[in-house]
Amino acid sequence: MRYDPVNNRLWMSSWFYHNIMYYDFDDDYFDNFSGKLYVPGSKRGKGKDAMYNYISYITVSPDGKYVYACDKKNHIIVMIDTKTTISPILAGIDGAPGYIDGNGLTTNVKFNSPSGICVNSQGNKIFVYDNDCIRVIEPKKDKCYTLYKIGEGLSSLVLDNKERYFYTCNVKIGKIIRIDIKTDLIENFTNGGNGDNYNFPEFKVNRKIAKFRGLDNLEITDDYLYICDTRSLQLKTLDLKSGNVSRLLGFSWWSGNYQPESFTGWAEITGFDYFGNKLIVSTGKQRMICKIYENGLKEDIARDISKEDIKDYKDGYKDESICLAPYRGVVVIYNREPWYFFKDKASIRGINLNTNYLKTFLGDPKIPGYLDGIGRNAKISEMPGQLAAYGKYIYLTEKEYNVIRRINISKWEIKTIIGKYKKMDDIDSCNRLKDCLIGLPSGIWIDPESNGELVYFWDNAYGKCKIIDIKRNIMRTVFKGGGNVNSIT
C-alpha cells in the first residue's frame, strides 16, 4: 500500500486477488486498476486484461506516472502507467528465477521472488529486496546492481525522506531492520522480538523492547514509521524522533485474560445482540462469549481464551464452560430470566446472563445432522447459521440443508417450517409453506410489529429477500438484491 500525493490516490496490491487497486480521494472512488481478479498468470496488458501472480509489494514514482510492483511468483518487476494502465516489465525475465546483476534489465537481469520495493526522490533509482539483498534498478542506464546483502526472511522496504535509512522487517524474529546508507550499518531497529506488549490502556513502548507478531508492510513519513502487525491485527506507529511504538488501530486478541480499560476489536466477531446497556458478543476464533459494557469494559462469560486448545465442549459457569465455535446469538427471556442463545457447531446453547451459566439445550455440538425433534435428540447442521427470535420461538437458517427451522423454547422442540432437505429451487410465491423450496437461506429478521408472524430472510442462491407469513401460511419475494448476504435487519 502506497499513498500517491500527485494523483491524491491510495494504491493497494493484493496477493490473493493478483491485482492492483486504488482509492481516489478527490472522487471518493475505489476500483480495480490493473490485473484480472482471482486469476494468477503472466500477461502484459492494459488495465484489467493484465495478469499477475502474487503481487507482493508496490511503490509509486515521485511524479505519479508509474506504479512499480513486485510480481513475486513471476520473478519480475512491472511498471504500470497510471494514465494508460499499460503494464510492461521493468526488470527481470518472466518466469525465470535467478540472481543476475548487470545490463539488460529485461534480457539478462534476474530476480527470485522479490519482496519489497521503494524509489528515491528523483525517481531514477528503484530499490528492491530480492535474493537476501537490496538491489538497485536504474531504468535510464538499463542496469541493475546489488547495494547491500542484508539477510534472508525480510519483506517490505521503505526509504526515509532524507534518503539516509532503509527500513525493512523480519517476520520470523519480529524485528524491524534499519540500514544506514551513510555508514553501511545494518542493525535491529527494534529488539523486542516476537510477541506483544500489554501496557494498557496507553500502549506505548520504546522501540528497544517493542514486540511484533506478524510484521508485513511498512510505510514512512517524515516523523513516523507505520507498521502492519498482521497477526496481532494492529496498525502501529513508530515515532522516529522519540523511538516510541504505539498502537494506532486494533486490539490483540492474543491477550488472554487481560481486561483493558478500553476494548477496540476482535479477530472474528460472529454474532451479537443487546441486553440492556450491554452487548453480548460471540467471537469465533477465540471461542468466547463476552459482555461489553457502555464504558468499553469486556467481561468473558464463556470459554476463557487462556485455556488450552481443548476440542470438547463443556457446560458450566464461566470459569469452566467451553465453546467450540460460537456463532450468531439472540437474547431471549426464558423462564423469566435473560438468556443469550447461540449456535455452537451442531447445537443451540445458552448462557444465563444473570448467573453466566452455560447450558446445551438442543442437539450436540459434535454430532451434526438433520432431524426434527426435542432437546438433545434433535440434530442440526454444524455450519454457521443465523438466528432470530420472537416470544417463545427461535428461527434458524441452515444453508447446508436449504431449510429454515423453528425452535419452541418452552419444550425445546425444533421443526422445519420451510424448505426441503438439500433440495433447492427459486419460487417467488408459495401458498403452503410445507411445499416451498428455497436456496441457501442466510440472514433472518422478524418484524416486531407483526407479533412474530412476518419473518424475512435472504435467499442467497437466488439473491432475493423473501417473507414468510406464518399466520397465512404463505411465502413471497419482497425484492431482488444479489447474493452473498450474511445478515439482515
C-alpha positions in Angstrom: 0.0 0.0 0.0 1.4 3.4 -1.0 0.0 6.9 -1.0 0.4 8.9 -4.2 0.3 12.7 -3.4 0.5 13.7 -7.1 -2.8 11.9 -8.0 -4.1 12.0 -4.5 -4.7 8.3 -4.6 -4.0 5.4 -2.3 -2.6 2.4 -4.3 -3.1 -1.1 -3.0 -1.9 -4.5 -4.1 -3.5 -7.9 -3.4 -1.5 -11.2 -3.5 -4.8 -13.0 -3.1 -6.7 -11.3 -6.0 -3.5 -10.8 -8.1 -4.3 -7.2 -8.8 -3.6 -3.6 -8.1 -6.4 -1.3 -6.8 -6.7 2.4 -6.0 -8.8 4.8 -3.9 -9.2 8.3 -5.4 -9.6 10.8 -2.5 -10.8 13.6 -4.8 -13.6 11.5 -6.5 -14.3 9.3 -3.4 -13.9 6.3 -5.7 -12.4 2.8 -5.4 -11.7 0.5 -8.3 -9.5 -2.3 -9.6 -6.8 -0.7 -11.7 -4.7 -3.5 -13.1 -4.9 -7.3 -13.1 -7.5 -9.9 -13.7 -9.2 -10.7 -10.4 -8.7 -14.1 -8.9 -6.8 -15.4 -11.9 -3.0 -15.8 -11.5 -0.9 -15.6 -14.6 1.6 -13.5 -16.5 0.3 -11.2 -19.2 1.3 -7.8 -20.3 -1.8 -5.8 -21.0 -3.9 -2.8 -20.3 -5.9 -2.5 -17.1 -7.9 -5.5 -16.1 -6.6 -7.5 -19.1 -3.1 -7.7 -17.5 -2.3 -10.8 -15.3 0.0 -11.2 -12.4 0.9 -13.9 -10.0 1.1 -12.8 -6.3 1.7 -9.1 -6.3 3.6 -8.7 -3.1 4.7 -5.0 -2.7 4.3 -1.8 -4.7 5.6 1.8 -4.8 4.8 4.9 -6.8 7.2 7.1 -8.8 7.6 10.7 -7.3 5.9 12.2 -10.4 2.9 9.9 -10.0 3.3 8.5 -13.5 4.1 4.9 -12.6 3.3 2.2 -10.1 6.1 -0.2 -9.6 5.2 -3.7 -8.4 6.9 -6.9 -7.3 5.2 -9.7 -9.3 6.6 -12.2 -6.9 5.9 -15.6 -8.4 6.7 -14.4 -12.0 10.0 -13.1 -10.6 9.7 -9.8 -12.3 9.3 -6.1 -11.6 6.5 -4.4 -13.6 5.7 -0.8 -14.1 2.1 0.3 -14.6 1.4 3.6 -16.3 -1.1 5.4 -14.1 -2.8 7.1 -17.1 -2.8 4.4 -19.8 -2.8 1.4 -17.4 -0.3 -0.4 -19.7 2.0 -2.7 -17.6 5.3 -3.6 -19.3 8.1 -5.5 -17.5 10.6 -3.1 -16.0 13.2 -5.7 -14.9 13.6 -9.4 -14.8 12.8 -12.3 -17.1 9.2 -13.6 -16.9 9.0 -16.9 -15.1 12.8 -17.3 -14.8 14.0 -17.0 -11.2 17.7 -16.2 -10.6 20.2 -13.7 -9.3 21.9 -11.8 -12.1 23.0 -8.2 -12.0 24.3 -6.1 -14.9 23.0 -4.5 -18.1 19.9 -5.6 -19.9 17.0 -5.2 -17.4 14.6 -7.4 -19.4 17.0 -9.6 -21.3 19.7 -10.5 -18.7 18.9 -9.4 -15.2 17.1 -11.9 -13.0 15.1 -11.8 -9.7 13.9 -14.5 -7.4 10.6 -13.8 -5.6 11.1 -10.0 -5.0 9.5 -9.0 -1.7 10.0 -5.2 -1.2 10.3 -2.1 -3.3 10.7 1.6 -3.0 12.0 4.5 -5.1 14.2 7.6 -4.4 13.0 11.2 -4.6 14.5 11.7 -8.1 12.7 8.6 -9.5 15.9 7.4 -11.2 16.6 4.5 -8.7 14.2 1.8 -7.7 15.3 -0.3 -4.8 14.2 -4.0 -4.5 14.6 -6.5 -1.7 15.5 -9.7 -3.5 17.8 -12.7 -3.0 18.6 -11.5 0.6 19.8 -8.2 -0.8 18.8 -4.7 -1.6 19.3 -4.3 -5.3 19.1 -1.2 -7.4 17.4 -0.7 -10.8 18.4 2.3 -12.9 16.0 2.3 -15.8 17.7 5.0 -17.9 21.0 3.2 -17.6 19.3 -0.2 -18.3 21.2 -1.8 -15.4 20.8 -3.5 -12.0 23.3 -3.9 -9.2 23.5 -5.1 -5.6 23.8 -2.4 -3.0 23.6 -4.4 0.3 23.4 -8.0 1.4 21.1 -7.8 4.4 20.0 -11.3 5.2 17.1 -13.7 4.5 13.4 -13.7 5.5 12.8 -9.9 5.1 9.8 -8.2 3.5 8.7 -4.7 2.6 11.2 -1.9 2.0 11.0 1.8 2.6 13.4 4.7 2.3 13.1 7.8 4.6 12.6 11.2 3.0 16.2 12.3 3.7 17.4 9.1 2.0 19.6 8.3 4.9 18.0 5.0 6.1 16.3 1.9 4.6 13.8 0.1 6.8 12.6 -3.5 6.3 11.1 -6.1 8.6 11.7 -9.7 9.6 8.5 -11.6 10.3 10.2 -14.6 11.7 12.0 -12.8 14.5 9.5 -9.9 14.9 12.0 -7.1 14.3 12.4 -4.0 12.2 15.8 -3.7 10.5 17.4 -0.4 9.7 20.2 0.1 7.1 22.3 3.3 7.5 23.2 4.3 3.9 25.9 6.7 5.1 27.8 4.3 7.4 26.6 0.9 5.9 25.5 -0.1 9.4 22.8 -2.8 9.4 21.1 -3.0 12.8 18.0 -4.3 14.6 15.9 -1.1 15.0 13.5 -2.9 17.3 14.7 -5.6 19.7 11.6 -7.0 21.5 11.2 -9.9 19.1 8.0 -11.9 18.6 5.1 -11.1 20.9 3.0 -8.2 22.0 3.3 -5.5 24.7 0.4 -5.3 27.1 0.7 -2.0 28.9 -2.9 -0.9 28.5 -4.6 1.5 28.1 -1.8 3.7 26.8 0.0 1.0 24.8 3.3 2.8 24.3 6.7 1.2 24.5 10.2 2.2 23.4 11.4 0.6 20.1 14.2 -1.3 22.0 11.6 -3.5 23.7 8.7 -3.3 21.2 7.4 -6.7 20.1 5.5 -7.7 16.9 3.7 -10.9 15.9 3.5 -10.6 12.1 5.3 -7.7 10.5 4.1 -7.4 6.9 4.1 -3.9 5.5 5.8 -0.6 6.2 5.1 3.0 5.2 7.1 6.0 6.2 6.6 9.8 6.6 8.9 12.5 7.9 8.2 11.6 11.6 6.6 8.1 11.7 7.1 4.6 10.5 3.8 2.9 10.1 3.8 -0.9 10.7 1.2 -3.5 9.8 1.4 -6.1 12.6 -0.9 -8.6 10.9 -1.1 -11.5 13.4 -1.8 -9.0 16.2 -4.4 -7.4 14.0 -2.9 -4.0 14.6 -1.6 -0.9 12.8 1.2 0.5 14.9 3.3 3.7 14.6 7.0 4.2 15.5 7.9 7.8 16.3 11.3 8.2 14.6 12.2 11.1 17.0 11.2 9.6 20.3 11.6 6.0 19.4 8.2 5.1 20.9 5.9 2.5 19.4 2.2 3.0 19.8 -0.9 1.1 18.7 -2.9 3.2 16.2 -5.7 0.7 15.4 -6.8 -2.7 16.5 -6.6 -4.8 19.6 -4.6 -8.0 20.0 -6.9 -11.0 20.7 -3.9 -12.9 22.0 -4.0 -11.1 25.3 -5.9 -13.9 27.1 -7.5 -12.9 30.4 -6.2 -9.3 30.5 -9.1 -6.9 30.7 -8.1 -3.5 29.2 -9.9 -0.3 30.2 -10.9 0.2 26.6 -11.6 -2.6 24.1 -11.3 -1.9 20.4 -11.9 -5.1 18.5 -11.6 -8.8 17.9 -10.2 -11.1 15.3 -13.6 -12.5 14.4 -17.0 -11.4 15.6 -19.6 -14.0 14.6 -22.7 -12.6 16.3 -24.1 -10.3 18.9 -27.2 -9.0 20.5 -28.2 -6.3 23.0 -29.2 -6.8 26.6 -30.0 -3.6 28.4 -26.9 -1.3 28.1 -24.6 -4.2 27.2 -23.6 -6.1 24.1 -23.4 -9.9 24.2 -20.9 -11.0 21.6 -19.9 -14.3 20.1 -16.3 -14.5 18.9 -15.4 -17.3 16.6 -11.6 -17.8 16.5 -11.4 -17.1 20.2 -14.4 -19.4 21.0 -15.7 -17.0 23.6 -18.9 -15.3 24.6 -18.3 -11.8 26.1 -20.3 -8.9 27.7 -19.3 -5.4 26.6 -20.3 -2.6 28.9 -21.0 1.0 27.9 -17.6 2.1 29.2 -15.9 -0.4 26.9 -15.0 -2.9 29.6 -15.1 -6.5 28.4 -16.1 -9.5 30.6 -15.6 -13.1 29.3 -18.6 -15.1 30.3 -17.9 -18.4 28.5 -14.8 -20.2 27.2 -11.8 -18.4 28.6 -9.3 -17.9 25.9 -6.4 -18.6 28.2 -7.4 -22.3 28.4 -5.6 -24.9 26.4 -6.9 -25.9 23.0 -9.5 -28.4 24.2 -11.6 -30.0 21.4 -14.6 -30.9 23.6 -17.4 -28.7 24.8 -18.5 -28.3 28.4 -21.5 -26.8 30.2 -21.0 -24.9 33.4 -20.2 -21.5 34.9 -17.8 -19.1 33.1 -14.6 -20.4 34.7 -15.3 -23.9 33.5 -17.5 -23.7 30.4 -16.1 -24.4 26.9 -17.4 -23.3 23.5 -16.3 -24.9 20.2 -17.4 -22.4 17.5 -19.9 -19.9 18.8 -21.9 -18.2 16.1 -24.9 -15.9 15.8 -26.9 -15.4 19.1 -30.1 -13.8 20.4 -31.1 -12.5 23.8 -34.4 -14.1 24.9 -36.3 -14.1 28.2 -36.6 -17.7 29.2 -38.2 -18.9 32.5 -38.3 -15.2 33.5 -34.6 -14.8 33.1 -32.4 -13.3 30.3 -30.5 -15.8 28.2 -28.2 -15.5 25.3 -28.9 -18.4 23.0 -26.4 -19.1 20.2 -25.4 -21.7 17.7 -22.3 -23.6 18.7 -21.4 -26.0 15.8 -24.3 -28.6 15.7 -26.2 -27.3 18.8 -28.1 -24.5 20.3 -26.6 -23.4 23.7 -27.5 -20.7 26.1 -25.9 -18.5 28.8 -27.9 -17.2 31.7 -26.9 -13.5 31.7 -27.6 -13.2 35.4 -25.5 -16.2 36.5 -23.2 -16.7 33.5 -24.1 -20.4 33.4 -23.7 -22.1 30.1 -26.1 -25.0 29.1 -26.6 -27.0 25.9 -30.3 -27.1 25.1 -30.7 -28.6 21.7 -28.6 -31.1 19.7 -24.9 -32.0 20.3 -22.1 -29.7 19.2 -20.1 -32.6 17.9 -22.9 -34.6 16.2 -24.3 -32.8 13.2 -27.3 -34.0 11.2 -30.8 -33.2 10.2 -33.5 -34.5 12.5 -36.5 -32.6 13.9 -37.2 -33.4 17.5 -36.9 -32.4 21.1 -33.8 -31.4 23.1 -30.6 -33.3 22.8 -32.2 -35.8 20.5 -32.6 -33.3 17.7 -29.9 -32.7 15.1 -28.9 -29.6 13.2 -26.1 -28.6 10.8 -22.6 -27.7 12.2 -22.2 -25.0 9.6 -22.7 -21.3 10.6 -26.4 -20.3 10.8 -28.3 -17.2 11.6 -30.9 -16.9 14.4 -33.8 -14.6 15.1 -36.2 -14.7 18.0 -39.7 -13.5 19.0 -41.6 -14.7 22.1 -41.1 -18.4 22.6 -39.7 -19.1 19.2 -36.2 -19.0 17.8 -35.8 -19.3 14.0 -32.7 -20.9 12.5 -31.5 -20.7 8.9 -29.5 -23.7 7.6 -27.7 -23.0 4.3 -26.3 -26.5 4.2 -29.8 -28.1 4.2 -31.8 -25.3 2.3 -34.3 -25.1 5.2 -35.5 -22.7 7.9 -36.4 -24.3 11.2 -38.3 -23.1 14.3 -37.5 -23.9 17.9 -40.2 -23.8 20.5 -38.1 -23.0 23.7 -41.0 -23.8 26.0 -40.3 -27.5 25.2 -37.1 -27.2 23.2 -38.7 -28.8 20.1 -37.3 -28.0 16.6 -39.4 -28.3 13.4 -38.8 -27.4 9.8 -41.2 -24.7 8.6 -40.0 -24.1 5.1 -37.8 -25.9 2.6 -36.9 -29.5 2.0 -33.7 -31.2 3.0 -31.0 -30.4 0.4 -33.5 -29.5 -2.3 -33.2 -26.1 -3.9 -35.5 -24.0 -6.2 -36.4 -20.4 -6.8 -40.0 -19.8 -6.0 -41.3 -16.3 -5.9 -44.6 -17.1 -4.2 -45.9 -20.2 -2.5 -49.3 -20.7 -0.8 -48.3 -23.6 1.5 -45.1 -23.3 3.5 -44.5 -27.1 3.5 -44.4 -27.1 -0.3 -42.0 -24.2 -0.6 -38.4 -24.6 -1.8 -35.6 -22.1 -1.1 -31.8 -21.9 -1.6 -29.0 -21.2 0.8 -31.1 -19.2 3.4 -28.9 -16.8 5.4 -29.9 -13.6 7.1 -33.2 -13.7 9.0 -35.3 -11.0 10.8 -38.7 -10.9 12.4 -40.9 -7.8 12.1 -41.6 -6.9 15.8 -44.8 -5.1 14.8 -46.3 -8.3 13.3 -46.4 -10.1 16.7 -43.8 -12.5 15.3 -45.9 -13.5 12.2 -43.8 -11.9 9.5 -40.4 -13.4 9.1 -38.0 -12.0 6.5 -35.0 -14.0 5.2 -32.4 -13.8 2.4 -32.4 -16.5 -0.3 -28.7 -16.4 -1.2 -28.9 -18.8 -4.0 -31.2 -16.5 -6.0 -30.3 -13.2 -4.4 -33.7 -12.4 -3.1 -35.3 -11.1 0.1 -38.3 -13.2 0.9 -41.0 -13.1 3.6 -42.8 -15.9 5.4 -46.3 -15.1 6.6 -46.8 -17.6 9.5 -50.4 -16.8 10.0 -51.4 -17.0 6.3 -49.0 -19.9 5.7 -47.5 -18.3 2.6 -44.1 -17.1 1.3 -43.4 -14.5 -1.3 -40.4 -12.5 -2.7 -40.1 -8.9 -1.4 -37.3 -7.7 -3.7 -34.2 -9.0 -5.6 -30.8 -7.7 -4.5 -28.0 -10.1 -5.0 -26.1 -12.9 -3.4 -23.5 -13.4 -0.6 -25.6 -11.6 2.0 -24.9 -12.8 5.5 -27.2 -10.9 7.8 -30.3 -8.6 7.6 -32.2 -6.4 10.0 
